[in-house]
Amino acid sequence: MELRKGDQVKIVLGKDRGKKGKIIQIFPEKNLIVIEGLNLRVKHARPKKEGQKGERVQFSAPMDASNALLVCPRCGKPTRIGHKNIENKKSRMCRKCKEVI
């Protein structure tokens, strides 16, 4: 998986198309990411004690990583990720400005 926790991404597909957010969690084995404040879902929680009211809890649901593009921190544009070998270490590279991320 090329995206990492803390990366800024732009959504290219789905109901949140065009919005930007920060990755807060990744699931590489399922190719899923969780983006802060995007892809919100509502879960209805039962009351825990008698006399307490139930509530609606909003949370960011996981979405497929292919629906998001990395926003380059140098040029600020959404881009695909390339790879470059620097001193025998594989590094991520912006495809637009050719800078190492």
N, C-alpha and C positions, 0 to 999 in steps of 0.2 A: 504494500500500500504506500502510495507516494505522499499522501497527506498526513500531517502530524498534529498532535494536540497543540493548541495555541496558534495554529495557522489561521489567517484571515481568508475567508472564502466567499465567493459569490454564487448564488443559486441560479442555475440555468434551466431547470425544469421543475414543474410542480406549482402548487398554489402560492409559494413564496418566491416565484421567479423574479430575479432582478435585485433581491435583497442581499445584503452582506452581513456576515456574522463571524464569530470566533468559534473554532472547534473546541468543545470542552471534553469530549470523550470519543474514542474510536474503538471499533470492533473489527480488527483486520481479518479474522477468520471468516466473517460474514460479509465483509466489505461495506460496513455501515459506519456512519459518523453521526454525532449529535452536535448540533449547532445551537449556541446560546440564543434563546429568544425566538427561534424559528422552528417551523414544523410543529406548532403547539397542538396538544391534544388535551382533552378534559377527562379526568377520571373521577367518578362519583364515589366518595368514601362514606361508609356507614358510620353512624355515631358509635363512639367507643363505650360511653357510659349512658345509663338511663337519664333522660332529661336533656342530654346533649343533642345538638342538631347535626345532621349529616352535612357534608360540604362537597364542593366541586374543586378538585385540585388540578391546576394547569401544569403541564410539564412538556419539555421538548422531547419529541419522539425521535428515534434513530431514522436516518434516511440513507439511501444508497449513495456511496461516495462518488459514483459517476454523474450524479446530478449537481455536483459542485465543482467550480474551478478555483484554483488558488489565485489569490490577489497578490501580485508581486510587491514586496515591501519597498523595492527600489523605484520602479516606474509606476506603481499603483494600478496597473491594468490586470484584468483577469487573464490568466495564461495557462497553457498546458505546461507540464513539467518535463524538462529534458535532464539528461545526466551527463556529467563531465568527470573525468578522472583527474584528480589533483593530488600529486604525491602519493600515488597508489591508494587513494581513498575516493570512493564514489560520492559525488556531491550533487545536490539538486541544482538545476539551472533554469532560469526564466527563458522561455522560447522567444519572447519579444525583445527584451533588452540584452540578452546573452550574459547577464550577471549571475553569479553564484548566490543562491539563497541561503 
